[in-house]
Structure formats: C-alpha cells, structure tokens
Amino acid sequence: MQIKPKQQYLKGKSVFIVSLLVIAVTVLTVYFTGVNYNRSLTVNLYASLAIIGTALFLFMSYGLYKGVDVVDDFPNFRGFRSGDFYSGHVPFDADIPSSDIGDGWEGIVVSIFMWIAMTILLFVLLIILEVVFWVSLFVILMMLYWLFFRALKLVFSKSKDTQGDIGISALYAFGYTALYVGWIFGIVYLSEVFG
C-alpha cells in the first residue's frame, strides 16, 4: 500500500500575481521578437496564446502531479454596499447667478477669479476621474483574480485523484488548457476568417 504525501497549498494571491507576470512576459516576448519580422496581429495573438497555453499546461500538470490545492487568501469586501457613494440631494432648479460685470477693472478681476476657480474645479474633477479610473482598474483586477482563482480551484480539486500519476495529471491539464485557452484561439481564428 502506497502512502500519499501531505497535500500542498498555493495562495490565491500568489497564483494571480504569477499569472499576471506570465501574461506580461508573454506580451513583451512576442512584441520584442516580432519587431523585426513585421508579423500580423493574429500571428502575434497565436504566439501569445501558445506561450500562455504552454505555461498553463506545465503549471497545471505539475500542480496536479504534486497534489496542490489553491487557498483563497484574497480579502473580503463584505462591508461594501453599492449606491453609497453619494446620497445627497441635487437641486436641479438651482438659480445660477449672472456674471455680467462689464469690461472695466471689475471685469478683469472677476475674470481672473473665475479663471482660478475653474482651474481648481478642473483639478478636482481630474482627481475624481483618476479615482474612478483606479477604482475601475481595481474592480477589473478583482474580477480577473476571481476568474483565475475559480478556474484553478476547479482544476486542482482533481489533484487528490491525480497526485503521483504524471499521465493522468498531464491528461487533465491538457483538457483544462484546451478548455481555457481554446475558446480564445477560436475567437482569433473566426475573426481572421470573417474579418
């Protein structure tokens, strides 16, 4: 009777960070190797997907062979409620004062004051736009993390059955790699055929 070794665990954040690094290195590799060859966009996409697919296959094969499982260590944001950004009342029928001062010294002073006020207002609006951008980027990264985590959690749920058997591990890894990357290959192919 063979005793299986103790199961190993990977942290979800680590897997996500490594996944982002693999994608970044892939994009840079494809870009720098294709600069002198004038390849089309679809050929670059195929090359990128092949590199990502190979890395994913090797990672999953190794993880399934070793009996790895993924642990969710991403922080929970249960206190967040949508719609709580601003709850004040906006008066749509507010009277806007007239700023028709004239062309004298008073007009120049008011124009300079209005210019400074508009500069401050635009500065504040740019800060708000930057906050919205970073919040949107954070939400997109959280969604990607969840997708990576759920996908790899599903794959590594089979690791108890495949631990120590490289053939079954490679077979499962090949199937999941074809599932996760194959549909992107299909989209690129169809866009090339019909585009």
N, C-alpha and C positions, 0 to 999 in steps of 0.2 A: 504494500500500500504506500502510495506516494503522498507526502505531506506538502500541501501548497504553502508557499511563503505568505507572510502577512501582507495585506493589501496596502499599496502606497496611494497617497493622495496628492493631487495637484491643486493649488489655489486658483480659483477662477480669475482673479485679477492678473495673476502671472500669465496664465494662458492667453488672456486677452491682450496683454502688453506684447507678448511674444508674437501673437498673430498680427498685430499692427506693425511690428518690426519686420516680419517676413513680407508683408504686403509692401512696405516702404522700400525694403531692399530689392524686392522683385521689380517694382516700378523703376527704381534707379538703374538696376542692371539692364533692363530692357531698353531704357532710354539711352544709356551710355553705350551699349553695344550696337544700337540701331542708328546712332547719329551719322555714321559714315556710310551706311548701307541704304539709306533712303527707303525704308520699308513702309508699307501701308499701315494704317491704323489697325485693321483687322489682323494683320500678321503680328503686330505688337501685342494685341489682345490675346491672340492664341499663345504667343510665347509666355506672356504673363500668367495666363491661366494654367499652362503646362507646368511652370515653375511652382506656382501655388499649389496645384494639384499634387505634384510630386512631394512637396514638403508636407502637405496634409496627409498623404498616404503613408509616408515614412513615420510621421509623428503618431498617427493612429495605430499603425502596425506595432510600433514599439510600445505604446501605451497599453494596447490590448494584450500583447505578449507578456508584459510585466505585470498586468493586473491592476492598472492605475485607475483611480476614480477621481472625479473633479468635485471639489468642495466649493460651495458658493460663499465667498467672503466679501461680496460687494455690499456696501452699506445700504440699509433700507431707508426709504424716504416716506415713511407712513404718515408723518405729520403734515405732508404737503397736501393742500386742497386746491383744486383748480378754481379760478374765478376770484381769488382773494387778493389779486394784485392791487386793485383799486375799487373801493366800494363807495366813493363819494358821489355826490350829485353834480352833474354838469349842467349849468344853466344855458340852454340853447337860445333863450331870448334875451341874453345879456346885452346891455347897451354899451357900444364901443365909443369912447369919447373921440371927438373930432380933433385932428392935429393940424388944422389950418391956421398957422401962426402968422405967416407973411414972409417977406423977403428980407427983413431987416436983421439986426443983431439977434433979436429974439428967435428968428427962424433958423439962424446959423447955430445958435446954442442948442435949440431943441433938436435940430437935425443931428448934431454931434451926439447929444444924449440918446436919441433914438438909434443911432448907428451903434453906440456902445451897448445899448440894451439888446438890440438884435444880434450883435456878436455874442453876447452872453447867452441869449436864448439858443442860438445855433450851436454853441459849445455844449450846452446842457443837452440839446437834442442829439448831438453826436455821441455824447456819453451814454445816453439811453439806448441809442442804436447799437453801440458797442456792447452794452449789457445784454440786449436782445440777441445779438449775434453769438456771444459766448454762452448764453443760456441755450440757444438753439443747438450749438455745437455740443454742449454737454448732453442734451437730450438725445441727439443722434448717436453720440458715443455710448450712452446708456443702452439705447436700442441695439446697437451693434454688439455690445457686451452681452446682452441678454440672448441675442441670436447665437453668438459663439458659445456661450455657456450652455444653453439648452441643447444645441446641436452636439457638442462634445459630451455633455452629460448623458445624452441618449446613446451615443456610441460607446462610451466607457461603462455603461450599465451592463454591457455584454462581457466585460473584462473578467468576471468571475468564471465564465464558461470558456474563455479563450486563453486564460493565463497558462503560460508554459508551452503552448502549441502555436508555433510560428505559422503553420499552414492555414489554420482557421483564423488566426489573427490577421494575416495578410488578406484572406478572402473577405472577411468583414470589412477591413479597412478599404479594400478595393471597391466594394459595393457602396459604402458610405461616401467615398471620394467621388465615385461616378454620380451618385445622387446629388451631392452638394455642389460639385463643380460642373457636372454635365449639363445642367439646365442653362448655365451661363454660356457654355460652348454652343448650345443650341440657339440661344438668342443671337450670339455673334454670327453664327452661320446663316440664320434666317435673315438677319439684317443685311448680310452680304449678298444673299441670293435675291431678295426682294428690293434692295436699296439701290 
